[in-house]
Amino acid sequence: MNNCKIDFEYPGKKCTALDTAHIENELGKQLPQTYRDVLECCGGGILSLKNSFINLPLDDSSEDYELSIDQILGNGKTSSGSNNDLLTYGRFLTEEYEIPDEVLLCAISEAGMHEYLVINYGLKDFPEGSVLYCNDEENPGEYIQVASTFAEFLELLEPDPEFSESTVESDPKYIHERSMDGTLAPELEQAIAAASNLGLEHEIRCAAKNTGLYVSGRSQETWHLFDLVYWAIQHVKPYRQIEELTVMDSPEAMRTMLSESFIIPEQISGFLSDIATFELWWEDRVKENRLVQHEDGYRLDGSYMDTVLKK
């Protein structure tokens, strides 16, 4: 972990004061002091569930909108290998999503760039230095003020509803109990049975144990788990498009199956990951020709899975 006031599950690369000055010079923007402190403490990164949740008061709603923040952009890559750099990744996303120069992309939600946060440097309708929210899918280019300063934004971060202080996610004994003894979603159990691979459930449980049960970004351990789970699922019904993999509230979606698996009585939440991690796995496997399109949907290549199942 780190000594920041907020907790990062996967921090970035810690900055020196010179590194931060270089980032500001390249951006042509002076960062808020609190943002500088985060960069020089840990380099930003993927937030812990301890402080990844925020309630947004929307003008057109009688209730606050609940937003899960996944990542605060910073320096280099995170410890899990995810892109995290303000200068490279931030600029790429800014151009890709046509974010105006008057703001600076600083944070990305669990939904990816469908919902993101920026710091205001020139939009006249908002105070300079305020943190703004944009739903790029529903209202591209429209902003709502979240906090008057970056420091205030950090103060607003709360524990995710699925986080429990009564459990320690990094405790090896706790991870072992959830992975090896936790109940699996009925849909995942059915898929494992349909695959008819002797010992597949045990392999999936061991793979889950190696991930730590909360993941974000690319890692060999996560990709191995996803390979095994999707191999089981494709024996029931392979997915025709990536949305079938990530849509929540569908018991047949891989993300839902995992979120409702590895559950023990003391903990209501199962395997946790952001949408972007599933999307990265899908894109990687398609690009590598390991996830191949067929008439009934995408299937993992049998020869490739022979090597995976022998591990």
C-alpha positions as a Markdown table, in Angstrom:
| # | Residue | x | y | z |
|---|---|---|---|---|
| 1 | Met | 0.0 | 0.0 | 0.0 |
| 2 | Asn | 1.1 | 3.6 | 0.6 |
| 3 | Asn | 1.0 | 6.5 | 3.0 |
| 4 | Cys | -1.6 | 8.5 | 1.1 |
| 5 | Lys | -4.8 | 9.6 | 2.9 |
| 6 | Ile | -6.7 | 7.5 | 0.3 |
| 7 | Asp | -5.9 | 3.8 | -0.3 |
| 8 | Phe | -4.9 | 2.3 | -3.7 |
| 9 | Glu | -5.2 | -1.4 | -4.4 |
| 10 | Tyr | -2.8 | -1.1 | -7.3 |
| 11 | Pro | -0.7 | 2.1 | -7.1 |
| 12 | Gly | 1.1 | 3.7 | -9.9 |
| 13 | Lys | 4.8 | 4.8 | -10.0 |
| 14 | Lys | 5.7 | 7.2 | -7.3 |
| 15 | Cys | 6.8 | 10.7 | -8.6 |
| 16 | Thr | 9.6 | 12.9 | -7.4 |
| 17 | Ala | 9.0 | 16.6 | -7.3 |
| 18 | Leu | 10.9 | 16.9 | -10.6 |
| 19 | Asp | 8.7 | 14.2 | -12.1 |
| 20 | Thr | 5.6 | 16.2 | -11.1 |
| 21 | Ala | 7.1 | 19.4 | -12.5 |
| 22 | His | 7.8 | 17.6 | -15.8 |
| 23 | Ile | 4.2 | 16.4 | -15.9 |
| 24 | Glu | 2.9 | 19.9 | -15.3 |
| 25 | Asn | 5.2 | 21.4 | -17.9 |
| 26 | Glu | 4.1 | 18.8 | -20.6 |
| 27 | Leu | 0.4 | 19.3 | -19.8 |
| 28 | Gly | 0.7 | 23.0 | -19.7 |
| 29 | Lys | -1.4 | 23.0 | -16.5 |
| 30 | Gln | -0.5 | 23.4 | -12.8 |
| 31 | Leu | -1.9 | 20.5 | -10.8 |
| 32 | Pro | -3.8 | 21.1 | -7.5 |
| 33 | Gln | -1.4 | 20.6 | -4.6 |
| 34 | Thr | -3.5 | 17.7 | -3.3 |
| 35 | Tyr | -3.1 | 16.0 | -6.7 |
| 36 | Arg | 0.6 | 16.6 | -6.6 |
| 37 | Asp | 0.7 | 15.0 | -3.2 |
| 38 | Val | -1.0 | 11.9 | -4.5 |
| 39 | Leu | 1.4 | 11.6 | -7.4 |
| 40 | Glu | 4.4 | 12.0 | -5.1 |
| 41 | Cys | 3.0 | 9.6 | -2.6 |
| 42 | Cys | 2.1 | 6.7 | -4.9 |
| 43 | Gly | 1.6 | 7.8 | -8.5 |
| 44 | Gly | -2.2 | 7.5 | -8.4 |
| 45 | Gly | -3.6 | 4.2 | -9.6 |
| 46 | Ile | -6.5 | 1.8 | -9.0 |
| 47 | Leu | -8.5 | 2.7 | -5.9 |
| 48 | Ser | -9.2 | 0.2 | -3.1 |
| 49 | Leu | -12.8 | -0.6 | -2.4 |
| 50 | Lys | -12.2 | 1.2 | 1.0 |
| 51 | Asn | -12.5 | 4.5 | -0.9 |
| 52 | Ser | -13.8 | 4.1 | -4.4 |
| 53 | Phe | -17.5 | 5.2 | -4.1 |
| 54 | Ile | -19.1 | 8.6 | -4.4 |
| 55 | Asn | -22.6 | 10.0 | -4.3 |
| 56 | Leu | -23.3 | 12.6 | -7.0 |
| 57 | Pro | -26.2 | 15.1 | -6.5 |
| 58 | Leu | -27.7 | 15.4 | -9.9 |
| 59 | Asp | -30.0 | 18.4 | -10.6 |
| 60 | Asp | -32.6 | 16.4 | -12.5 |
| 61 | Ser | -33.0 | 13.7 | -9.8 |
| 62 | Ser | -34.4 | 13.6 | -6.4 |
| 63 | Glu | -31.8 | 11.0 | -5.4 |
| 64 | Asp | -28.1 | 11.1 | -5.5 |
| 65 | Tyr | -26.4 | 9.1 | -8.3 |
| 66 | Glu | -24.0 | 6.4 | -7.0 |
| 67 | Leu | -20.7 | 6.3 | -8.9 |
| 68 | Ser | -17.9 | 3.9 | -8.4 |
| 69 | Ile | -14.5 | 5.4 | -9.2 |
| 70 | Asp | -12.0 | 2.9 | -10.5 |
| 71 | Gln | -8.8 | 4.8 | -11.3 |
| 72 | Ile | -7.1 | 8.2 | -10.6 |
| 73 | Leu | -4.6 | 8.8 | -13.4 |
| 74 | Gly | -1.0 | 9.5 | -12.3 |
| 75 | Asn | 2.4 | 8.3 | -13.3 |
| 76 | Gly | 3.5 | 5.2 | -15.3 |
| 77 | Lys | 1.6 | 1.9 | -15.0 |
| 78 | Thr | -0.1 | 0.5 | -11.9 |
| 79 | Ser | 1.4 | -2.4 | -10.0 |
| 80 | Ser | -1.1 | -4.6 | -11.9 |
| 81 | Gly | 0.1 | -3.4 | -15.3 |
| 82 | Ser | -2.8 | -1.1 | -16.2 |
| 83 | Asn | -2.2 | 2.1 | -18.1 |
| 84 | Asn | -2.2 | 5.0 | -15.7 |
| 85 | Asp | -0.1 | 7.8 | -17.1 |
| 86 | Leu | -1.5 | 11.3 | -17.3 |
| 87 | Leu | 0.8 | 12.2 | -20.2 |
| 88 | Thr | 0.4 | 9.2 | -22.4 |
| 89 | Tyr | -2.8 | 7.4 | -21.5 |
| 90 | Gly | -4.6 | 10.5 | -20.3 |
| 91 | Arg | -3.7 | 12.3 | -23.6 |
| 92 | Phe | -4.8 | 9.4 | -25.7 |
| 93 | Leu | -8.2 | 9.2 | -23.9 |
| 94 | Thr | -8.6 | 13.0 | -24.1 |
| 95 | Glu | -8.2 | 12.9 | -27.9 |
| 96 | Glu | -10.2 | 9.7 | -28.4 |
| 97 | Tyr | -13.2 | 11.1 | -26.5 |
| 98 | Glu | -12.7 | 14.7 | -27.6 |
| 99 | Ile | -12.4 | 16.1 | -24.2 |
| 100 | Pro | -11.8 | 19.9 | -24.4 |
| 101 | Asp | -8.4 | 21.4 | -23.4 |
| 102 | Glu | -10.2 | 23.6 | -20.8 |
| 103 | Val | -10.3 | 20.5 | -18.5 |
| 104 | Leu | -7.9 | 17.8 | -17.5 |
| 105 | Leu | -9.0 | 14.1 | -17.3 |
| 106 | Cys | -8.1 | 12.9 | -13.8 |
| 107 | Ala | -10.3 | 9.9 | -12.9 |
| 108 | Ile | -12.2 | 7.0 | -14.6 |
| 109 | Ser | -15.2 | 5.2 | -13.3 |
| 110 | Glu | -15.8 | 1.4 | -13.1 |
| 111 | Ala | -17.8 | 1.8 | -16.3 |
| 112 | Gly | -14.6 | 3.0 | -18.1 |
| 113 | Met | -14.8 | 6.2 | -20.2 |
| 114 | His | -18.6 | 6.1 | -20.3 |
| 115 | Glu | -18.3 | 8.1 | -17.0 |
| 116 | Tyr | -15.2 | 10.1 | -16.1 |
| 117 | Leu | -14.1 | 13.0 | -14.0 |
| 118 | Val | -12.0 | 16.1 | -15.0 |
| 119 | Ile | -10.5 | 19.1 | -13.3 |
| 120 | Asn | -11.7 | 22.5 | -14.7 |
| 121 | Tyr | -9.2 | 25.0 | -16.0 |
| 122 | Gly | -11.2 | 27.1 | -18.3 |
| 123 | Leu | -14.9 | 26.3 | -18.5 |
| 124 | Lys | -16.7 | 29.5 | -17.6 |
| 125 | Asp | -19.7 | 27.8 | -16.0 |
| 126 | Phe | -17.7 | 26.2 | -13.2 |
| 127 | Pro | -15.1 | 27.4 | -10.7 |
| 128 | Glu | -11.4 | 27.0 | -11.7 |
| 129 | Gly | -10.0 | 23.9 | -10.1 |
| 130 | Ser | -13.4 | 22.3 | -9.5 |
| 131 | Val | -13.9 | 18.5 | -10.2 |
| 132 | Leu | -16.6 | 17.8 | -12.9 |
| 133 | Tyr | -18.4 | 14.6 | -13.9 |
| 134 | Cys | -19.3 | 13.6 | -17.4 |
| 135 | Asn | -21.5 | 10.8 | -18.7 |
| 136 | Asp | -20.1 | 10.5 | -22.2 |
| 137 | Glu | -22.6 | 7.9 | -23.2 |
| 138 | Glu | -25.8 | 9.8 | -22.3 |
| 139 | Asn | -24.6 | 13.4 | -22.3 |
| 140 | Pro | -21.3 | 13.8 | -24.1 |
| 141 | Gly | -19.6 | 17.1 | -23.5 |
| 142 | Glu | -21.9 | 18.0 | -20.6 |
| 143 | Tyr | -20.5 | 18.4 | -17.1 |
| 144 | Ile | -21.8 | 18.4 | -13.5 |
| 145 | Gln | -19.8 | 19.8 | -10.6 |
| 146 | Val | -18.8 | 17.1 | -8.1 |
| 147 | Ala | -16.5 | 19.2 | -5.8 |
| 148 | Ser | -15.1 | 22.7 | -5.7 |
| 149 | Thr | -11.5 | 21.4 | -5.3 |
| 150 | Phe | -9.6 | 18.1 | -5.9 |
| 151 | Ala | -9.0 | 17.9 | -2.2 |
| 152 | Glu | -12.8 | 18.1 | -1.6 |
| 153 | Phe | -13.3 | 15.3 | -4.2 |
| 154 | Leu | -10.9 | 13.0 | -2.3 |
| 155 | Glu | -12.8 | 13.7 | 0.9 |
| 156 | Leu | -16.0 | 12.6 | -0.7 |
| 157 | Leu | -14.7 | 9.1 | -1.5 |
| 158 | Glu | -16.5 | 6.5 | 0.6 |
| 159 | Pro | -16.2 | 2.7 | 0.9 |
| 160 | Asp | -17.9 | 0.7 | -1.8 |
| 161 | Pro | -21.2 | -0.9 | -0.5 |
| 162 | Glu | -19.6 | -4.3 | -1.1 |
| 163 | Phe | -16.6 | -3.5 | 1.1 |
| 164 | Ser | -16.6 | -4.8 | 4.6 |
| 165 | Glu | -14.2 | -3.6 | 7.3 |
| 166 | Ser | -14.9 | -6.9 | 9.1 |
| 167 | Thr | -12.8 | -8.8 | 6.5 |
| 168 | Val | -9.3 | -8.2 | 5.2 |
| 169 | Glu | -9.2 | -8.8 | 1.5 |
| 170 | Ser | -5.4 | -9.4 | 1.5 |
| 171 | Asp | -5.5 | -11.9 | 4.3 |
| 172 | Pro | -4.2 | -15.2 | 2.7 |
| 173 | Lys | -6.4 | -17.3 | 5.0 |
| 174 | Tyr | -9.5 | -15.3 | 4.1 |
| 175 | Ile | -8.7 | -15.5 | 0.4 |
| 176 | His | -8.1 | -19.3 | 0.7 |
| 177 | Glu | -11.4 | -19.9 | 2.4 |
| 178 | Arg | -13.4 | -17.9 | -0.1 |
| 179 | Ser | -11.6 | -19.4 | -3.1 |
| 180 | Met | -11.6 | -23.0 | -2.1 |
| 181 | Asp | -14.8 | -23.2 | 0.0 |
| 182 | Gly | -17.0 | -20.3 | -1.1 |
| 183 | Thr | -20.2 | -21.2 | -3.0 |
| 184 | Leu | -20.3 | -20.8 | -6.8 |
| 185 | Ala | -23.2 | -19.2 | -8.7 |
| 186 | Pro | -25.6 | -22.0 | -10.0 |
| 187 | Glu | -24.9 | -20.9 | -13.6 |
| 188 | Leu | -21.2 | -21.3 | -13.2 |
| 189 | Glu | -21.7 | -24.7 | -11.6 |
| 190 | Gln | -23.8 | -25.8 | -14.5 |
| 191 | Ala | -21.2 | -24.6 | -17.0 |
| 192 | Ile | -18.4 | -26.4 | -15.2 |
| 193 | Ala | -20.5 | -29.6 | -15.3 |
| 194 | Ala | -21.2 | -29.1 | -19.0 |
| 195 | Ala | -17.5 | -28.8 | -19.8 |
| 196 | Ser | -16.9 | -32.3 | -18.4 |
| 197 | Asn | -13.2 | -31.6 | -17.7 |
| 198 | Leu | -12.1 | -33.6 | -14.7 |
| 199 | Gly | -10.9 | -31.2 | -11.9 |
| 200 | Leu | -12.0 | -28.0 | -13.7 |
| 201 | Glu | -13.8 | -26.7 | -10.7 |
| 202 | His | -10.6 | -27.2 | -8.6 |
| 203 | Glu | -8.5 | -25.4 | -11.3 |
| 204 | Ile | -10.9 | -22.5 | -11.3 |
| 205 | Arg | -10.8 | -22.2 | -7.5 |
| 206 | Cys | -7.0 | -22.3 | -7.5 |
| 207 | Ala | -6.9 | -19.6 | -10.2 |
| 208 | Ala | -9.3 | -17.5 | -8.2 |
| 209 | Lys | -7.1 | -17.8 | -5.2 |
| 210 | Asn | -4.1 | -16.6 | -7.2 |
| 211 | Thr | -6.0 | -13.5 | -8.2 |
| 212 | Gly | -6.9 | -12.4 | -4.7 |
| 213 | Leu | -10.6 | -12.2 | -5.7 |
| 214 | Tyr | -10.4 | -8.5 | -6.5 |
| 215 | Val | -8.7 | -7.5 | -9.8 |
| 216 | Ser | -8.3 | -4.6 | -12.1 |
| 217 | Gly | -6.2 | -4.4 | -15.2 |
| 218 | Arg | -4.1 | -7.0 | -17.0 |
| 219 | Ser | -2.4 | -9.9 | -15.2 |
| 220 | Gln | -1.4 | -13.4 | -16.1 |
| 221 | Glu | -3.3 | -14.7 | -13.0 |
| 222 | Thr | -6.5 | -13.0 | -14.0 |
| 223 | Trp | -6.3 | -14.0 | -17.7 |
| 224 | His | -5.8 | -17.6 | -16.6 |
| 225 | Leu | -8.9 | -17.5 | -14.4 |
| 226 | Phe | -11.0 | -15.9 | -17.2 |
| 227 | Asp | -9.8 | -18.5 | -19.7 |
| 228 | Leu | -10.9 | -21.3 | -17.4 |
| 229 | Val | -14.3 | -19.8 | -16.6 |
| 230 | Tyr | -15.1 | -18.9 | -20.2 |
| 231 | Trp | -14.1 | -22.4 | -21.4 |
| 232 | Ala | -16.8 | -23.7 | -19.1 |
| 233 | Ile | -19.3 | -21.1 | -20.2 |
| 234 | Gln | -18.8 | -21.8 | -23.9 |
| 235 | His | -19.9 | -25.4 | -23.3 |
| 236 | Val | -23.4 | -24.0 | -22.4 |
| 237 | Lys | -23.7 | -21.0 | -24.6 |
| 238 | Pro | -20.7 | -19.0 | -26.1 |
| 239 | Tyr | -21.1 | -15.2 | -26.2 |
| 240 | Arg | -21.7 | -13.5 | -29.6 |
| 241 | Gln | -20.5 | -10.1 | -28.4 |
| 242 | Ile | -18.5 | -8.6 | -25.5 |
| 243 | Glu | -21.6 | -7.0 | -23.9 |
| 244 | Glu | -22.9 | -10.5 | -23.1 |
| 245 | Leu | -19.8 | -10.9 | -21.0 |
| 246 | Thr | -20.0 | -7.8 | -18.9 |
| 247 | Val | -23.7 | -6.9 | -18.5 |
| 248 | Met | -24.7 | -6.9 | -14.9 |
| 249 | Asp | -28.0 | -8.3 | -13.6 |
| 250 | Ser | -27.9 | -11.1 | -16.2 |
| 251 | Pro | -27.2 | -14.5 | -14.5 |
| 252 | Glu | -25.7 | -15.8 | -17.7 |
| 253 | Ala | -23.1 | -13.0 | -17.9 |
| 254 | Met | -19.6 | -14.1 | -16.9 |
| 255 | Arg | -19.1 | -10.9 | -14.8 |
| 256 | Thr | -22.3 | -11.7 | -12.9 |
| 257 | Met | -21.4 | -15.4 | -12.4 |
| 258 | Leu | -18.0 | -14.4 | -10.9 |
| 259 | Ser | -19.5 | -11.6 | -8.7 |
| 260 | Glu | -21.9 | -14.2 | -7.2 |
| 261 | Ser | -19.2 | -16.8 | -6.7 |
| 262 | Phe | -16.6 | -17.5 | -3.9 |
| 263 | Ile | -19.0 | -16.3 | -1.2 |
| 264 | Ile | -18.8 | -17.4 | 2.4 |
| 265 | Pro | -21.4 | -16.7 | 5.1 |
| 266 | Glu | -19.4 | -13.8 | 6.6 |
| 267 | Gln | -19.2 | -11.9 | 3.3 |
| 268 | Ile | -22.0 | -11.2 | 0.8 |
| 269 | Ser | -19.7 | -10.1 | -2.1 |
| 270 | Gly | -17.9 | -12.5 | -4.4 |
| 271 | Phe | -15.3 | -12.0 | -7.1 |
| 272 | Leu | -15.0 | -8.3 | -7.9 |
| 273 | Ser | -13.6 | -6.6 | -11.0 |
| 274 | Asp | -14.3 | -3.6 | -13.2 |
| 275 | Ile | -15.9 | -3.8 | -16.7 |
| 276 | Ala | -12.6 | -2.7 | -18.3 |
| 277 | Thr | -10.7 | -5.8 | -17.0 |
| 278 | Phe | -13.2 | -8.1 | -18.8 |
| 279 | Glu | -13.0 | -6.0 | -21.9 |
| 280 | Leu | -9.2 | -6.1 | -21.9 |
| 281 | Trp | -9.2 | -9.9 | -21.6 |
| 282 | Trp | -11.7 | -10.3 | -24.5 |
| 283 | Glu | -9.8 | -7.9 | -26.7 |
| 284 | Asp | -6.4 | -9.6 | -25.9 |
| 285 | Arg | -7.8 | -13.1 | -26.6 |
| 286 | Val | -9.4 | -12.0 | -29.9 |
| 287 | Lys | -6.3 | -10.3 | -31.1 |
| 288 | Glu | -4.2 | -13.4 | -30.2 |
| 289 | Asn | -6.7 | -15.6 | -32.1 |
| 290 | Arg | -7.3 | -17.6 | -29.0 |
| 291 | Leu | -10.9 | -16.4 | -28.8 |
| 292 | Val | -12.3 | -17.2 | -32.3 |
| 293 | Gln | -15.6 | -16.3 | -33.8 |
| 294 | His | -17.9 | -19.2 | -34.8 |
| 295 | Glu | -21.5 | -19.3 | -36.1 |
| 296 | Asp | -22.9 | -19.7 | -32.5 |
| 297 | Gly | -20.5 | -17.2 | -30.9 |
| 298 | Tyr | -16.9 | -16.8 | -29.8 |
| 299 | Arg | -15.1 | -19.9 | -28.6 |
| 300 | Leu | -11.6 | -20.3 | -27.0 |
| 301 | Asp | -9.4 | -22.3 | -29.3 |
| 302 | Gly | -9.2 | -26.0 | -28.2 |
| 303 | Ser | -5.5 | -26.4 | -28.8 |
| 304 | Tyr | -4.7 | -23.4 | -26.8 |
| 305 | Met | -7.0 | -24.6 | -23.9 |
| 306 | Asp | -5.2 | -28.0 | -24.0 |
| 307 | Thr | -2.1 | -26.1 | -22.8 |
| 308 | Val | -4.0 | -24.1 | -20.3 |
| 309 | Leu | -5.7 | -27.1 | -18.8 |
| 310 | Lys | -2.4 | -28.9 | -18.4 |
| 311 | Lys | -1.0 | -26.2 | -16.2 |
